[in-house]
């Protein structure tokens, strides 16, 4: 799960922090339009939270994470290759829902992995604090990757290429999470005792 948190840090350090805003600003064309766009997406976020909470359960976490990862990747490819208003509208509907699916599922899996430790009540705070280390390192690596990409691509190409590249990390995380969560719980507990 530390590897998963590290990978999430790479994406959140660049993609969710400033690439989405840069891409939407470029297409929306101005601060007022960007503000209107973000207001609309926040409305979609609220609806997504409500419906995901109502319609999902813990057995669906992997499917929800996978669906969210694929949706964010496809919508990012769409807006990168066709930077028009209609693509922005589609991205504005798909992106908040997909990111909600990814983050909610991943956070639930992280906290459940903490609870698999037989001594988690005593160590719970330690685990929550320690999880910030791979997240922070991942964010630094993500920014470093973006800066390196800036040396190889001109400014016009950098935004769409990086906007398409970073969501791929979420899709790569699907088989890793699948391997982690297909382990029987008793084996995972034995492994945590050995550590």
C-alpha positions in Angstrom: 0.0 0.0 0.0 3.0 2.3 0.5 3.8 1.8 -3.2 0.2 2.7 -4.0 0.4 5.9 -1.9 3.7 6.8 -3.6 2.1 6.4 -7.0 -0.9 8.5 -6.0 1.6 11.2 -4.8 3.1 11.3 -8.3 -0.3 12.0 -9.9 -1.6 14.3 -7.1 1.6 16.3 -7.1 1.2 17.4 -10.7 -2.1 16.3 -12.3 -4.6 17.2 -9.7 -2.6 20.1 -8.2 -2.1 22.3 -11.3 -2.5 20.4 -14.6 -6.3 20.2 -14.5 -6.5 24.0 -13.8 -4.0 24.8 -16.5 -5.8 22.7 -19.1 -9.3 24.0 -18.2 -8.0 27.6 -18.1 -6.5 27.2 -21.6 -9.7 25.8 -23.1 -12.2 27.9 -21.0 -10.4 31.1 -21.9 -10.3 33.4 -18.9 -10.7 33.5 -15.1 -14.5 34.1 -15.1 -15.1 31.1 -17.4 -12.7 29.0 -15.3 -14.7 30.0 -12.1 -18.0 29.1 -13.7 -16.5 25.8 -14.9 -15.2 24.9 -11.4 -18.5 25.8 -9.8 -20.2 23.3 -12.1 -17.7 20.6 -11.5 -18.1 21.1 -7.7 -21.8 20.5 -8.1 -21.0 17.2 -9.9 -18.6 16.3 -7.1 -21.4 16.7 -4.5 -23.7 14.5 -6.6 -20.9 11.9 -7.1 -20.2 11.7 -3.3 -23.9 11.2 -2.6 -24.6 8.5 -5.3 -21.3 6.6 -4.7 -22.0 6.5 -0.9 -25.6 5.2 -1.7 -24.8 2.7 -4.4 -21.4 1.1 -3.5 -20.1 -1.2 -0.8 -16.7 -2.5 0.2 -16.8 -5.5 -2.2 -16.9 -3.1 -5.1 -13.8 -1.1 -4.2 -11.5 -2.6 -6.8 -14.1 -2.3 -9.6 -14.9 1.3 -8.6 -11.2 2.2 -8.5 -10.6 0.5 -11.9 -13.6 2.2 -13.5 -12.5 5.6 -12.1 -8.9 5.1 -13.3 -10.0 4.2 -16.9 -12.5 7.0 -17.0 -10.0 9.7 -15.9 -7.5 8.4 -18.4 -9.9 8.4 -21.3 -11.3 11.8 -20.5 -7.8 13.2 -20.2 -6.9 11.7 -23.6 -10.1 13.2 -25.0 -9.4 16.8 -23.8 -5.7 16.5 -24.7 -6.3 15.4 -28.3 -9.5 17.5 -28.9 -9.1 20.7 -26.8 -12.6 22.1 -27.5 -15.5 23.3 -25.3 -17.4 20.0 -25.7 -14.4 18.0 -24.5 -14.1 20.3 -21.5 -17.8 19.8 -20.7 -17.4 16.0 -20.9 -14.2 16.2 -18.8 -16.1 18.4 -16.3 -18.7 15.7 -15.8 -16.4 12.6 -16.0 -13.4 13.9 -14.0 -15.1 14.8 -10.7 -16.9 11.5 -10.6 -13.8 9.4 -11.6 -11.5 11.2 -9.1 -14.1 10.6 -6.4 -14.2 6.9 -7.4 -10.4 6.7 -7.2 -9.9 8.6 -4.0 -12.7 7.1 -2.0 -11.8 3.5 -3.0 -8.1 4.1 -2.4 -8.5 5.7 1.0 -10.9 3.0 2.1 -8.3 0.4 1.1 -5.5 2.2 2.9 -7.5 2.4 6.1 -8.6 -1.3 5.8 -4.9 -2.3 5.3 -4.1 -0.5 8.5 -6.8 -2.4 10.3 -5.4 -5.7 9.1 -2.5 -5.3 11.6 -3.6 -7.1 14.8 -2.2 -4.1 16.8 -3.7 -1.4 14.7 -5.4 0.3 17.6 -2.1 1.1 19.2 -0.4 1.9 15.9 -3.2 3.6 14.0 -1.9 7.1 14.4 1.6 6.0 13.4 0.4 4.5 10.2 -1.6 7.6 9.3 1.4 9.8 9.9 3.8 7.4 8.1 1.6 7.2 5.0 2.4 10.9 4.3 6.1 9.9 3.6 5.4 8.0 0.4 2.8 10.6 -0.6 5.2 13.4 -0.1 8.1 11.6 -2.0 5.7 10.8 -4.8 4.6 14.4 -5.1 8.3 15.5 -5.4 9.0 12.8 -8.0 5.9 13.9 -9.9 7.0 17.5 -10.1 10.5 16.3 -11.0 9.1 14.2 -13.9 7.0 17.2 -15.1 10.1 19.4 -15.1 12.2 16.8 -17.0 9.3 16.5 -19.5 9.6 20.3 -19.9 13.1 19.9 -21.2 12.1 17.4 -23.9 8.8 19.0 -25.1 8.0 22.6 -26.1 5.5 24.5 -24.0 2.6 23.9 -26.5 3.1 20.1 -26.4 4.0 19.8 -22.7 0.5 20.4 -21.4 -1.5 17.9 -23.5 1.3 15.3 -23.3 1.7 15.5 -19.5 -2.1 15.7 -19.1 -2.4 12.4 -20.9 0.7 10.8 -19.2 0.0 11.2 -15.5 -3.4 9.5 -15.3 -1.8 6.3 -16.8 -0.3 5.8 -13.3 -3.8 5.2 -11.9 -4.4 2.5 -14.5 -1.0 0.9 -13.7 -2.0 0.8 -10.0 -5.0 -1.5 -10.8 -3.1 -4.8 -11.1 -1.0 -3.8 -8.0 -4.1 -3.2 -5.9 -5.7 -6.4 -7.3 -2.7 -8.4 -6.1 -2.8 -6.8 -2.7 -6.5 -7.3 -2.1 -6.7 -10.8 -3.6 -4.5 -12.1 -0.7 -6.4 -13.9 1.9 -6.7 -11.8 5.1 -5.0 -14.5 7.3 -1.9 -14.5 5.1 -1.7 -10.7 5.2 -2.0 -10.8 9.0 0.7 -13.4 9.3 2.9 -11.3 7.0 2.3 -8.2 9.2 3.3 -10.2 12.3 6.5 -11.3 10.6 7.4 -7.6 9.8 
